[in-house]
């Protein structure tokens, strides 16, 4: 082999080795960062005027407590509002618009996972925007629910045998019930994008205006254009960060940026193994301090593990969304806190 070629190959091999070592070091750093848990003593206290900030972590029933009752149903709302064994202060639910312009509580883009829509309509991928409210009211929204024992207690109900509290629920029916029960706060997500999403925002804000609920709602969406629409059309509505805005915030927090300007008042972020395994740790003292120093409330989703609950409560999370609000209530009581 020619000496020059041999030298070039040697340089290439050295570069490959260096890059491999750098990649390994970066991967190790990411894993360490992902597993890291801060000392609660490192969390600082900041004067905040944000209405969604709380001295004691607020318990939010994610999907209206979908881990212990059929999600986003009146049965789930009642289980949280009237249960003598626990209490909450925030309801989280998701909204889709129907073919005739009603907002209904539904997390997924279709009704297949949670209801008997496939059997009732004889089709799959049943989307709410393709059905009227009257058509959707035929469904059993508890048909696929499994309880802690793995049983499906509502699976056999159909037609007239379906109780009203297991039928599709509108936003109006939701507010009629909850506003009569207590002064709850709300985390509300519009799931639709595009024109459907904008129509959903219009309908939601009309309902909030009519009921005087603007200051009790943190609005959320995964669609950038819907966030922009809220900012342009309903600037008084508190909203949470979009995906891109969370990334911008995280980079600013990690670099302690002096020029960061919050795009909104609520930071809704995950703290789960999925993200921790990728090295994305949004539950550190650095992140929490940075958010609070910028008057941003932090709401974590979806926290179902008791160890994670204890940690985030100790770190001063403003709100924790969980499918098991009874579990979080018990954890907080064990910590000597009154939710």
Buried (B, 14 or more C-beta within 10 A) or exposed (E): EEEEEEEEEEEEEEEEEEEEEEEEEEEEEBBEBBEBBBEEEEBEEEEBEBBBBBEBBBBBBBBBBBBBBBBBBBBBBBBBBEBEEBBBBBBBBBBBBBBEEBBBBBBBBBBBEBBBBBEBBEEEEBBBBEBEBEBBBBBBBBBBBEEEEEEEEBBEBBEEEBBEBBBBBBBBBBBEBBBEEEEBBBBBBBBBBEEBBBBBBBBBBEBBEEEEBBEBBBBBBEBEBBBEBBEEEBEEBBBBBBEEBBEBBBEBBBEEEEEBEBBBBBBBBBBBEEBBEEBBBBBBBBBBBBBBBBBBBBBBBBBBBBEBBBBBBBBBBBBBBBBBBBBBBBBBEEEEBEB
